[in-house]
């Protein structure tokens, strides 16, 4: 599959395709959808492992790039996105509390605001 003449995407899933493999777009998309469904169906991976890793991305952005986010004027979008994400993982207890420590102050503020609603 490609994105124009300069970009080619190879598929590797570690099962059927153990090495990066060139596939036509329909086969690439089919392989992707099958892989994604398998990830979603695996209780060991989804939702806990996936949302834990997504949390780490939020923690990284807030810790290392928040000044840049503010300079771009897009912090309301980040804050709204994270707020929904955090309230969801908190409601369903998807991530261990100690994993959430990097954003504990923000999380506490979100919970306090949510209780006031």
N, CA, C and O atoms as a GROMACS GRO file, in nm:
protein
  468
    1UNK      N    1   0.086  -0.116   0.000
    1UNK     CA    2   0.000   0.000   0.000
    1UNK      C    3   0.091   0.122   0.000
    1UNK      O    4   0.198   0.121   0.060
    2UNK      N    5   0.048   0.225  -0.066
    2UNK     CA    6   0.130   0.345  -0.072
    2UNK      C    7   0.044   0.469  -0.051
    2UNK      O    8  -0.078   0.466  -0.057
    3UNK      N    9   0.116   0.578  -0.027
    3UNK     CA   10   0.053   0.710  -0.019
    3UNK      C   11   0.129   0.798  -0.117
    3UNK      O   12   0.206   0.885  -0.077
    4UNK      N   13   0.106   0.774  -0.243
    4UNK     CA   14   0.180   0.844  -0.346
    4UNK      C   15   0.312   0.773  -0.374
    4UNK      O   16   0.340   0.668  -0.317
    5UNK      N   17   0.392   0.830  -0.464
    5UNK     CA   18   0.514   0.763  -0.506
    5UNK      C   19   0.626   0.763  -0.401
    5UNK      O   20   0.719   0.683  -0.411
    6UNK      N   21   0.617   0.849  -0.301
    6UNK     CA   22   0.728   0.860  -0.205
    6UNK      C   23   0.707   0.782  -0.076
    6UNK      O   24   0.802   0.766   0.002
    7UNK      N   25   0.586   0.732  -0.052
    7UNK     CA   26   0.558   0.664   0.074
    7UNK      C   27   0.496   0.528   0.050
    7UNK      O   28   0.394   0.514  -0.017
    8UNK      N   29   0.562   0.426   0.105
    8UNK     CA   30   0.511   0.291   0.094
    8UNK      C   31   0.496   0.233   0.234
    8UNK      O   32   0.587   0.244   0.316
    9UNK      N   33   0.381   0.173   0.262
    9UNK     CA   34   0.354   0.113   0.392
    9UNK      C   35   0.360  -0.038   0.378
    9UNK      O   36   0.290  -0.097   0.296
   10UNK      N   37   0.442  -0.099   0.460
   10UNK     CA   38   0.457  -0.244   0.461
   10UNK      C   39   0.380  -0.300   0.581
   10UNK      O   40   0.370  -0.234   0.684
   11UNK      N   41   0.328  -0.420   0.566
   11UNK     CA   42   0.251  -0.482   0.674
   11UNK      C   43   0.333  -0.589   0.744
   11UNK      O   44   0.398  -0.671   0.679
   12UNK      N   45   0.329  -0.587   0.878
   12UNK     CA   46   0.392  -0.689   0.960
   12UNK      C   47   0.304  -0.708   1.082
   12UNK      O   48   0.273  -0.612   1.153
   13UNK      N   49   0.263  -0.832   1.107
   13UNK     CA   50   0.179  -0.857   1.224
   13UNK      C   51   0.240  -0.958   1.319
   13UNK      O   52   0.183  -0.986   1.425
   14UNK      N   53   0.354  -1.015   1.283
   14UNK     CA   54   0.419  -1.111   1.371
   14UNK      C   55   0.356  -1.249   1.368
   14UNK      O   56   0.402  -1.340   1.438
   15UNK      N   57   0.250  -1.267   1.290
   15UNK     CA   58   0.181  -1.396   1.283
   15UNK      C   59   0.187  -1.445   1.138
   15UNK      O   60   0.270  -1.529   1.104
   16UNK      N   61   0.098  -1.393   1.055
   16UNK     CA   62   0.096  -1.432   0.914
   16UNK      C   63   0.210  -1.364   0.838
   16UNK      O   64   0.272  -1.425   0.750
   17UNK      N   65   0.236  -1.240   0.871
   17UNK     CA   66   0.342  -1.162   0.806
   17UNK      C   67   0.448  -1.131   0.911
   17UNK      O   68   0.438  -1.032   0.983
   18UNK      N   69   0.549  -1.217   0.918
   18UNK     CA   70   0.652  -1.202   1.020
   18UNK      C   71   0.754  -1.095   0.985
   18UNK      O   72   0.824  -1.043   1.073
   19UNK      N   73   0.764  -1.061   0.859
   19UNK     CA   74   0.854  -0.955   0.813
   19UNK      C   75   0.772  -0.849   0.741
   19UNK      O   76   0.666  -0.879   0.687
   20UNK      N   77   0.820  -0.724   0.739
   20UNK     CA   78   0.747  -0.621   0.664
   20UNK      C   79   0.724  -0.666   0.520
   20UNK      O   80   0.818  -0.702   0.448
   21UNK      N   81   0.598  -0.664   0.480
   21UNK     CA   82   0.558  -0.720   0.350
   21UNK      C   83   0.478  -0.619   0.271
   21UNK      O   84   0.388  -0.552   0.324
   22UNK      N   85   0.511  -0.608   0.143
   22UNK     CA   86   0.438  -0.520   0.053
   22UNK      C   87   0.304  -0.586   0.019
   22UNK      O   88   0.301  -0.701  -0.026
   23UNK      N   89   0.195  -0.512   0.042
   23UNK     CA   90   0.061  -0.563   0.011
   23UNK      C   91  -0.015  -0.459  -0.068
   23UNK      O   92   0.004  -0.339  -0.048
   24UNK      N   93  -0.102  -0.503  -0.160
   24UNK     CA   94  -0.192  -0.408  -0.225
   24UNK      C   95  -0.284  -0.347  -0.119
   24UNK      O   96  -0.310  -0.409  -0.016
   25UNK      N   97  -0.333  -0.228  -0.144
   25UNK     CA   98  -0.414  -0.156  -0.046
   25UNK      C   99  -0.531  -0.239   0.009
   25UNK      O  100  -0.550  -0.241   0.131
   26UNK      N  101  -0.610  -0.308  -0.074
   26UNK     CA  102  -0.723  -0.384  -0.017
   26UNK      C  103  -0.677  -0.492   0.081
   26UNK      O  104  -0.742  -0.515   0.184
   27UNK      N  105  -0.565  -0.558   0.050
   27UNK     CA  106  -0.514  -0.661   0.141
   27UNK      C  107  -0.456  -0.599   0.268
   27UNK      O  108  -0.473  -0.654   0.376
   28UNK      N  109  -0.390  -0.485   0.254
   28UNK     CA  110  -0.335  -0.415   0.371
   28UNK      C  111  -0.449  -0.376   0.466
   28UNK      O  112  -0.441  -0.399   0.586
   29UNK      N  113  -0.554  -0.317   0.410
   29UNK     CA  114  -0.668  -0.274   0.492
   29UNK      C  115  -0.735  -0.394   0.556
   29UNK      O  116  -0.772  -0.389   0.674
   30UNK      N  117  -0.751  -0.503   0.482
   30UNK     CA  118  -0.810  -0.624   0.538
   30UNK      C  119  -0.724  -0.679   0.652
   30UNK      O  120  -0.776  -0.716   0.757
   31UNK      N  121  -0.593  -0.683   0.631
   31UNK     CA  122  -0.502  -0.730   0.736
   31UNK      C  123  -0.510  -0.639   0.859
   31UNK      O  124  -0.510  -0.687   0.972
   32UNK      N  125  -0.516  -0.508   0.836
   32UNK     CA  126  -0.527  -0.412   0.946
   32UNK      C  127  -0.656  -0.433   1.024
   32UNK      O  128  -0.653  -0.437   1.147
   33UNK      N  129  -0.766  -0.447   0.956
   33UNK     CA  130  -0.895  -0.464   1.024
   33UNK      C  131  -0.899  -0.596   1.102
   33UNK      O  132  -0.952  -0.600   1.213
   34UNK      N  133  -0.843  -0.701   1.045
   34UNK     CA  134  -0.837  -0.829   1.116
   34UNK      C  135  -0.749  -0.818   1.240
   34UNK      O  136  -0.784  -0.867   1.347
   35UNK      N  137  -0.634  -0.753   1.224
   35UNK     CA  138  -0.542  -0.733   1.337
   35UNK      C  139  -0.609  -0.651   1.446
   35UNK      O  140  -0.602  -0.686   1.564
   36UNK      N  141  -0.673  -0.540   1.408
   36UNK     CA  142  -0.738  -0.453   1.506
   36UNK      C  143  -0.848  -0.529   1.579
   36UNK      O  144  -0.862  -0.515   1.701
   37UNK      N  145  -0.926  -0.607   1.508
   37UNK     CA  146  -1.033  -0.684   1.572
   37UNK      C  147  -0.975  -0.784   1.671
   37UNK      O  148  -1.029  -0.802   1.780
   38UNK      N  149  -0.865  -0.849   1.634
   38UNK     CA  150  -0.799  -0.943   1.726
   38UNK      C  151  -0.749  -0.872   1.851
   38UNK      O  152  -0.757  -0.927   1.961
   39UNK      N  153  -0.698  -0.751   1.835
   39UNK     CA  154  -0.653  -0.674   1.952
   39UNK      C  155  -0.771  -0.641   2.043
   39UNK      O  156  -0.762  -0.653   2.165
   40UNK      N  157  -0.881  -0.601   1.982
   40UNK     CA  158  -1.000  -0.565   2.060
   40UNK      C  159  -1.063  -0.686   2.129
   40UNK      O  160  -1.120  -0.673   2.237
   41UNK      N  161  -1.053  -0.802   2.067
   41UNK     CA  162  -1.112  -0.923   2.123
   41UNK      C  163  -1.027  -0.986   2.232
   41UNK      O  164  -1.076  -1.069   2.309
   42UNK      N  165  -0.900  -0.948   2.240
   42UNK     CA  166  -0.808  -1.008   2.338
   42UNK      C  167  -0.817  -0.932   2.470
   42UNK      O  168  -0.773  -0.818   2.480
   43UNK      N  169  -0.875  -0.997   2.572
   43UNK     CA  170  -0.892  -0.933   2.703
   43UNK      C  171  -0.759  -0.896   2.769
   43UNK      O  172  -0.756  -0.811   2.858
   44UNK      N  173  -0.650  -0.959   2.726
   44UNK     CA  174  -0.519  -0.926   2.783
   44UNK      C  175  -0.466  -0.794   2.728
   44UNK      O  176  -0.380  -0.730   2.788
   45UNK      N  177  -0.519  -0.753   2.614
   45UNK     CA  178  -0.470  -0.632   2.548
   45UNK      C  179  -0.570  -0.518   2.560
   45UNK      O  180  -0.532  -0.406   2.596
   46UNK      N  181  -0.695  -0.546   2.531
   46UNK     CA  182  -0.796  -0.440   2.532
   46UNK      C  183  -0.901  -0.471   2.637
   46UNK      O  184  -0.946  -0.585   2.647
   47UNK      N  185  -0.939  -0.376   2.714
   47UNK     CA  186  -0.902  -0.236   2.698
   47UNK      C  187  -0.784  -0.191   2.784
   47UNK      O  188  -0.723  -0.088   2.756
   48UNK      N  189  -0.752  -0.267   2.888
   48UNK     CA  190  -0.656  -0.218   2.988
   48UNK      C  191  -0.520  -0.181   2.931
   48UNK      O  192  -0.472  -0.070   2.955
   49UNK      N  193  -0.458  -0.271   2.858
   49UNK     CA  194  -0.323  -0.243   2.808
   49UNK      C  195  -0.324  -0.126   2.709
   49UNK      O  196  -0.235  -0.042   2.712
   50UNK      N  197  -0.422  -0.122   2.625
   50UNK     CA  198  -0.428  -0.015   2.525
   50UNK      C  199  -0.453   0.120   2.591
   50UNK      O  200  -0.384   0.217   2.559
   51UNK      N  201  -0.549   0.128   2.682
   51UNK     CA  202  -0.575   0.259   2.744
   51UNK      C  203  -0.461   0.301   2.836
   51UNK      O  204  -0.435   0.420   2.850
   52UNK      N  205  -0.393   0.205   2.898
   52UNK     CA  206  -0.275   0.239   2.979
   52UNK      C  207  -0.168   0.304   2.891
   52UNK      O  208  -0.106   0.403   2.931
   53UNK      N  209  -0.148   0.249   2.776
   53UNK     CA  210  -0.048   0.306   2.684
   53UNK      C  211  -0.094   0.440   2.629
   53UNK      O  212  -0.012   0.531   2.611
   54UNK      N  213  -0.222   0.454   2.602
   54UNK     CA  214  -0.274   0.584   2.557
   54UNK      C  215  -0.257   0.689   2.667
   54UNK      O  216  -0.225   0.804   2.638
   55UNK      N  217  -0.279   0.649   2.793
   55UNK     CA  218  -0.257   0.742   2.903
   55UNK      C  219  -0.113   0.792   2.903
   55UNK      O  220  -0.088   0.911   2.926
   56UNK      N  221  -0.019   0.704   2.878
   56UNK     CA  222   0.122   0.743   2.877
   56UNK      C  223   0.149   0.851   2.772
   56UNK      O  224   0.234   0.938   2.794
   57UNK      N  225   0.078   0.846   2.661
   57UNK     CA  226   0.093   0.950   2.558
   57UNK      C  227   0.041   1.083   2.611
   57UNK      O  228   0.106   1.186   2.594
   58UNK      N  229  -0.075   1.082   2.674
   58UNK     CA  230  -0.127   1.205   2.734
   58UNK      C  231  -0.029   1.259   2.838
   58UNK      O  232   0.000   1.379   2.840
   59UNK      N  233   0.023   1.171   2.925
   59UNK     CA  234   0.117   1.215   3.028
   59UNK      C  235   0.241   1.278   2.965
   59UNK      O  236   0.292   1.379   3.014
   60UNK      N  237   0.288   1.218   2.857
   60UNK     CA  238   0.405   1.273   2.786
   60UNK      C  239   0.374   1.411   2.729
   60UNK      O  240   0.452   1.504   2.744
   61UNK      N  241   0.260   1.423   2.664
   61UNK     CA  242   0.223   1.552   2.604
   61UNK      C  243   0.211   1.660   2.710
   61UNK      O  244   0.265   1.769   2.695
   62UNK      N  245   0.140   1.630   2.818
   62UNK     CA  246   0.125   1.730   2.924
   62UNK      C  247   0.259   1.764   2.989
   62UNK      O  248   0.284   1.880   3.022
   63UNK      N  249   0.345   1.666   3.007
   63UNK     CA  250   0.472   1.689   3.076
   63UNK      C  251   0.578   1.755   2.989
   63UNK      O  252   0.660   1.832   3.039
   64UNK      N  253   0.576   1.727   2.860
   64UNK     CA  254   0.685   1.772   2.775
   64UNK      C  255   0.648   1.871   2.665
   64UNK      O  256   0.735   1.938   2.610
   65UNK      N  257   0.521   1.881   2.633
   65UNK     CA  258   0.482   1.964   2.519
   65UNK      C  259   0.370   2.062   2.548
   65UNK      O  260   0.318   2.125   2.456
   66UNK      N  261   0.332   2.077   2.675
   66UNK     CA  262   0.217   2.161   2.705
   66UNK      C  263   0.241   2.307   2.668
   66UNK      O  264   0.148   2.375   2.624
   67UNK      N  265   0.364   2.356   2.686
   67UNK     CA  266   0.394   2.494   2.647
   67UNK      C  267   0.368   2.516   2.498
   67UNK      O  268   0.312   2.617   2.457
   68UNK      N  269   0.409   2.419   2.418
   68UNK     CA  270   0.389   2.428   2.274
   68UNK      C  271   0.240   2.420   2.239
   68UNK      O  272   0.191   2.492   2.152
   69UNK      N  273   0.170   2.332   2.308
   69UNK     CA  274   0.024   2.319   2.289
   69UNK      C  275  -0.043   2.453   2.318
   69UNK      O  276  -0.130   2.497   2.243
   70UNK      N  277  -0.002   2.518   2.428
   70UNK     CA  278  -0.059   2.649   2.465
   70UNK      C  279  -0.024   2.755   2.362
   70UNK      O  280  -0.107   2.838   2.326
   71UNK      N  281   0.101   2.752   2.314
   71UNK     CA  282   0.144   2.850   2.214
   71UNK      C  283   0.061   2.837   2.086
   71UNK      O  284   0.036   2.937   2.018
   72UNK      N  285   0.018   2.717   2.056
   72UNK     CA  286  -0.066   2.695   1.938
   72UNK      C  287  -0.212   2.728   1.966
   72UNK      O  288  -0.294   2.735   1.874
   73UNK      N  289  -0.244   2.749   2.093
   73UNK     CA  290  -0.382   2.782   2.130
   73UNK      C  291  -0.478   2.665   2.125
   73UNK      O  292  -0.599   2.684   2.111
   74UNK      N  293  -0.424   2.545   2.136
   74UNK     CA  294  -0.511   2.427   2.124
   74UNK      C  295  -0.526   2.351   2.255
   74UNK      O  296  -0.574   2.237   2.256
   75UNK      N  297  -0.486   2.413   2.366
   75UNK     CA  298  -0.499   2.343   2.494
   75UNK      C  299  -0.643   2.309   2.530
   75UNK      O  300  -0.665   2.206   2.595
   76UNK      N  301  -0.744   2.390   2.491
   76UNK     CA  302  -0.882   2.346   2.522
   76UNK      C  303  -0.917   2.212   2.457
   76UNK      O  304  -0.991   2.132   2.514
   77UNK      N  305  -0.864   2.188   2.339
   77UNK     CA  306  -0.890   2.061   2.270
   77UNK      C  307  -0.823   1.945   2.342
   77UNK      O  308  -0.883   1.839   2.361
   78UNK      N  309  -0.698   1.966   2.381
   78UNK     CA  310  -0.626   1.862   2.456
   78UNK      C  311  -0.696   1.836   2.588
   78UNK      O  312  -0.718   1.720   2.626
   79UNK      N  313  -0.731   1.942   2.658
   79UNK     CA  314  -0.796   1.926   2.789
   79UNK      C  315  -0.930   1.854   2.777
   79UNK      O  316  -0.961   1.768   2.860
   80UNK      N  317  -1.009   1.888   2.676
   80UNK     CA  318  -1.138   1.821   2.657
   80UNK      C  319  -1.118   1.674   2.622
   80UNK      O  320  -1.186   1.587   2.676
   81UNK      N  321  -1.025   1.648   2.533
   81UNK     CA  322  -0.997   1.510   2.494
   81UNK      C  323  -0.952   1.428   2.615
   81UNK      O  324  -1.002   1.318   2.638
   82UNK      N  325  -0.859   1.484   2.692
   82UNK     CA  326  -0.809   1.411   2.809
   82UNK      C  327  -0.919   1.394   2.914
   82UNK      O  328  -0.930   1.287   2.975
   83UNK      N  329  -0.998   1.496   2.935
   83UNK     CA  330  -1.105   1.489   3.036
   83UNK      C  331  -1.199   1.372   3.006
   83UNK      O  332  -1.230   1.294   3.095
   84UNK      N  333  -1.243   1.361   2.882
   84UNK     CA  334  -1.332   1.251   2.844
   84UNK      C  335  -1.261   1.116   2.860
   84UNK      O  336  -1.319   1.021   2.912
   85UNK      N  337  -1.137   1.110   2.816
   85UNK     CA  338  -1.058   0.987   2.828
   85UNK      C  339  -1.044   0.947   2.975
   85UNK      O  340  -1.070   0.833   3.012
   86UNK      N  341  -1.004   1.044   3.059
   86UNK     CA  342  -0.982   1.013   3.201
   86UNK      C  343  -1.112   0.971   3.270
   86UNK      O  344  -1.113   0.873   3.345
   87UNK      N  345  -1.219   1.043   3.247
   87UNK     CA  346  -1.346   1.007   3.312
   87UNK      C  347  -1.391   0.866   3.270
   87UNK      O  348  -1.449   0.794   3.351
   88UNK      N  349  -1.366   0.829   3.148
   88UNK     CA  350  -1.400   0.695   3.100
   88UNK      C  351  -1.316   0.589   3.171
   88UNK      O  352  -1.370   0.492   3.224
   89UNK      N  353  -1.184   0.608   3.171
   89UNK     CA  354  -1.099   0.505   3.234
   89UNK      C  355  -1.121   0.501   3.385
   89UNK      O  356  -1.107   0.395   3.447
   90UNK      N  357  -1.155   0.614   3.444
   90UNK     CA  358  -1.183   0.617   3.587
   90UNK      C  359  -1.314   0.545   3.618
   90UNK      O  360  -1.322   0.467   3.713
   91UNK      N  361  -1.416   0.572   3.538
   91UNK     CA  362  -1.548   0.511   3.559
   91UNK      C  363  -1.541   0.358   3.555
   91UNK      O  364  -1.606   0.291   3.634
   92UNK      N  365  -1.463   0.305   3.463
   92UNK     CA  366  -1.456   0.161   3.444
   92UNK      C  367  -1.330   0.099   3.504
   92UNK      O  368  -1.301  -0.019   3.482
   93UNK      N  369  -1.255   0.180   3.581
   93UNK     CA  370  -1.136   0.132   3.652
   93UNK      C  371  -1.042   0.054   3.560
   93UNK      O  372  -1.003  -0.059   3.589
   94UNK      N  373  -1.007   0.116   3.448
   94UNK     CA  374  -0.927   0.049   3.346
   94UNK      C  375  -0.777   0.061   3.366
   94UNK      O  376  -0.700  -0.018   3.311
   95UNK      N  377  -0.734   0.159   3.445
   95UNK     CA  378  -0.591   0.180   3.467
   95UNK      C  379  -0.567   0.190   3.617
   95UNK      O  380  -0.639   0.261   3.688
   96UNK      N  381  -0.466   0.119   3.664
   96UNK     CA  382  -0.431   0.123   3.805
   96UNK      C  383  -0.398   0.267   3.847
   96UNK      O  384  -0.332   0.340   3.773
   97UNK      N  385  -0.444   0.305   3.964
   97UNK     CA  386  -0.426   0.444   4.011
   97UNK      C  387  -0.280   0.486   4.013
   97UNK      O  388  -0.250   0.602   3.983
   98UNK      N  389  -0.190   0.396   4.047
   98UNK     CA  390  -0.048   0.434   4.052
   98UNK      C  391   0.006   0.467   3.913
   98UNK      O  392   0.100   0.546   3.899
   99UNK      N  393  -0.053   0.408   3.810
   99UNK     CA  394  -0.014   0.439   3.672
   99UNK      C  395  -0.053   0.582   3.635
   99UNK      O  396   0.008   0.644   3.548
  100UNK      N  397  -0.156   0.634   3.702
  100UNK     CA  398  -0.208   0.767   3.671
  100UNK      C  399  -0.134   0.878   3.746
  100UNK      O  400  -0.166   0.996   3.730
  101UNK      N  401  -0.035   0.842   3.826
  101UNK     CA  402   0.036   0.939   3.910
  101UNK      C  403   0.094   1.059   3.835
  101UNK      O  404   0.091   1.169   3.890
  102UNK      N  405   0.147   1.043   3.714
  102UNK     CA  406   0.205   1.161   3.647
  102UNK      C  407   0.107   1.276   3.628
  102UNK      O  408   0.149   1.392   3.621
  103UNK      N  409  -0.023   1.247   3.619
  103UNK     CA  410  -0.123   1.353   3.600
  103UNK      C  411  -0.221   1.358   3.717
  103UNK      O  412  -0.336   1.399   3.701
  104UNK      N  413  -0.175   1.316   3.834
  104UNK     CA  414  -0.262   1.308   3.951
  104UNK      C  415  -0.330   1.441   3.984
  104UNK      O  416  -0.450   1.444   4.014
  105UNK      N  417  -0.255   1.549   3.978
  105UNK     CA  418  -0.311   1.681   4.011
  105UNK      C  419  -0.424   1.718   3.913
  105UNK      O  420  -0.530   1.765   3.954
  106UNK      N  421  -0.399   1.696   3.785
  106UNK     CA  422  -0.501   1.724   3.684
  106UNK      C  423  -0.621   1.632   3.702
  106UNK      O  424  -0.736   1.676   3.692
  107UNK      N  425  -0.595   1.505   3.729
  107UNK     CA  426  -0.703   1.408   3.749
  107UNK      C  427  -0.791   1.448   3.867
  107UNK      O  428  -0.914   1.440   3.859
  108UNK      N  429  -0.728   1.489   3.976
  108UNK     CA  430  -0.804   1.531   4.094
  108UNK      C  431  -0.892   1.652   4.062
  108UNK      O  432  -1.006   1.660   4.107
  109UNK      N  433  -0.838   1.745   3.984
  109UNK     CA  434  -0.916   1.864   3.945
  109UNK      C  435  -1.034   1.825   3.858
  109UNK      O  436  -1.144   1.880   3.873
  110UNK      N  437  -1.014   1.731   3.768
  110UNK     CA  438  -1.123   1.684   3.682
  110UNK      C  439  -1.232   1.618   3.766
  110UNK      O  440  -1.351   1.644   3.745
  111UNK      N  441  -1.192   1.534   3.860
  111UNK     CA  442  -1.290   1.467   3.945
  111UNK      C  443  -1.366   1.566   4.033
  111UNK      O  444  -1.487   1.552   4.052
  112UNK      N  445  -1.296   1.666   4.086
  112UNK     CA  446  -1.362   1.767   4.169
  112UNK      C  447  -1.463   1.846   4.087
  112UNK      O  448  -1.574   1.873   4.133
  113UNK      N  449  -1.424   1.882   3.965
  113UNK     CA  450  -1.516   1.955   3.877
  113UNK      C  451  -1.636   1.869   3.839
  113UNK      O  452  -1.749   1.918   3.833
  114UNK      N  453  -1.611   1.742   3.815
  114UNK     CA  454  -1.718   1.651   3.775
  114UNK      C  455  -1.818   1.630   3.888
  114UNK      O  456  -1.938   1.615   3.863
  115UNK      N  457  -1.770   1.628   4.013
  115UNK     CA  458  -1.861   1.611   4.128
  115UNK      C  459  -1.952   1.731   4.144
  115UNK      O  460  -2.065   1.718   4.192
  116UNK      N  461  -1.903   1.848   4.104
  116UNK     CA  462  -1.982   1.970   4.116
  116UNK      C  463  -2.092   1.981   4.012
  116UNK      O  464  -2.175   2.072   4.020
  117UNK      N  465  -2.094   1.892   3.918
  117UNK     CA  466  -2.195   1.897   3.810
  117UNK      C  467  -2.319   1.821   3.846
  117UNK      O  468  -2.413   1.815   3.767
   0.00000   0.00000   0.00000
